[in-house]
Amino acid sequence: MTELSGGTALPQERRVVTAIPGPRSRELMTRKQAAVAAGVGTVMPVFAARAGGGVLEDVDGNSFIDLGSGIAVTSVGNSAEAVVRRAAAQLELFTHTCVMVTPYEGYVEVCEELAKLTPGDHAKRSALFNSGAEAVENAVKIARSYTGRQAVVVFDHGYHGRTNLTMALTAKNMPYKQGFGPFAPEVYRVPVAYPFRWPTGPEHCAEEAAAQAIDQISKQVGARNVAAIVIEPLLGEGGFIEPARGFLPRIAEFARDNGIVFVADEIQSGFCRTGRWFACEDEGIVPDLITTAKGIAGGLPLAAVTGRAEIMDAVHSGGLGGTYGGNPVACAAALGAIETMRELDLNAKARRIEEVMKPRLEKMAQRHGVIGEVRGRGAMIAVELVRPGTKEPDPEATAAVARHCHQAGVLVLTTGTYGNVVRFLPPLVIGEDLLNEGLDVVEEALANLG
Ligand SMILES: *Cc1c(COP(=O)(O)O)cnc(C)c1O
């Protein structure tokens, strides 16, 4: 396994040699508190020293099994060989020109790859940015420019970022929006097909949720005022919600019938994460625009909007851009990450991770009533925790499970509108032994809840 990842010398093992956090991390945490804004929170108070493959080593010599990938970013592993090789070569040549001043081949090559990898064989164009939120903002700008309309429709439990427009698009108040208003206008939120929490049960969820969403759009907004419908094909921060099958195609069809730009936000679910290049492929959806970031460049900041040529090209020259968007080093890293995804067939790896994780988590669900549901696809898997016998969210148990895992040397993340979802986003190159060991610790954590 080590030869698949950078940090190649890094032993692929869980190792806890100090209290968590250790003394060196505690020292650094004191400096952090004195120098870094309090609003920049931290999930696990240990400082990273090195990372690679399926592990992250801290400054005290503890080695954590990484089931988070820095929030679905280091899918190819940290410091992956091809990412380091290509980014380092680019660093030697030039670090920046600004593509709006002097373009370079790497930018074009990433856009060519995006055209090949995203669903649909129509003519496509891409524009590159620095962060996911920036990509989503630009998708909205493009859709508005193309349609001459203003309204944007988003969904319950949706997450699209933390900038002003994307805060408006994001559903959850705490911690993303509290105190940061006023938010951008012309944003409308409609129901999503969340099977586990659909009032009449999962069977009719897709149909009923789509009907409600379409009714609200038609009656409250007016379909002809809508520039874009923006949705995550597998909702990330909302709690790894898989919209009931049939919901997405129905919404995409409604968009098509009404001249609305259908935008798939695949920033978390894209680039092999769910066992396909993009999660929307599972239902044969061909989005008009697709936003990508996170997994795209092995950890370097890069994001993209990719879509139909006639929509993308509707914007006047100079209307899209930014000083750093599509930085040459980030582009080289992306080409290295994509090379790695192809060569190691990381889609197959993601599907294998699902095969290992889901049966084990489902077995845990039978033993522990606190698990209300196991869901997700590929290496984007979650458990939603509830008070046993009910669907009442249990954020305390969720925090306790995460804490136990952290103390035992396993990095897990929590998520969800109700803060009651433990999510697993391992690097796709993680070794199977390590993955199983991580799950052993999760099981221990559940047993420990009493
Ligand atoms: C993370 C995320 C974003 C925002 O990306 P940033 O790079 O943090 O700005 C947008 N949409 C989805 C679905 C995300 O998961």
The ligand as a Tripos MOL2 file, in Angstrom:
@<TRIPOS>MOLECULE
LIG
   15    15     1     0     0
SMALL
NO_CHARGES

@<TRIPOS>ATOM
      1 C1        -17.3750   21.6220    0.5210 C.3       1 LIG1
      2 C2        -18.5190   21.9010   -0.3630 C.ar      1 LIG1
      3 C3        -18.7070   23.1570   -0.9600 C.ar      1 LIG1
      4 C4        -17.8000   24.3200   -0.6710 C.3       1 LIG1
      5 O1        -16.4890   24.1010   -1.0540 O.3       1 LIG1
      6 P1        -15.3100   25.0190   -0.4420 P.3       1 LIG1
      7 O2        -14.1020   24.5860   -1.1970 O.co2     1 LIG1
      8 O3        -15.2540   24.7080    1.0120 O.co2     1 LIG1
      9 O4        -15.6860   26.4240   -0.7070 O.co2     1 LIG1
     10 C5        -19.7710   23.3220   -1.8220 C.ar      1 LIG1
     11 N1        -20.6160   22.3080   -2.0970 N.ar      1 LIG1
     12 C6        -20.4580   21.0910   -1.5510 C.ar      1 LIG1
     13 C7        -21.4060   20.0040   -1.9230 C.3       1 LIG1
     14 C8        -19.4240   20.8520   -0.6450 C.ar      1 LIG1
     15 O5        -19.3070   19.6460   -0.0720 O.3       1 LIG1
@<TRIPOS>BOND
     1     1     2 1
     2     2     3 ar
     3     2    14 ar
     4     3     4 1
     5     3    10 ar
     6     4     5 1
     7     5     6 1
     8     6     7 2
     9     6     8 1
    10     6     9 1
    11    10    11 ar
    12    11    12 ar
    13    12    13 1
    14    12    14 ar
    15    14    15 1
@<TRIPOS>SUBSTRUCTURE
     1 LIG1         1 GROUP 0 **** ****
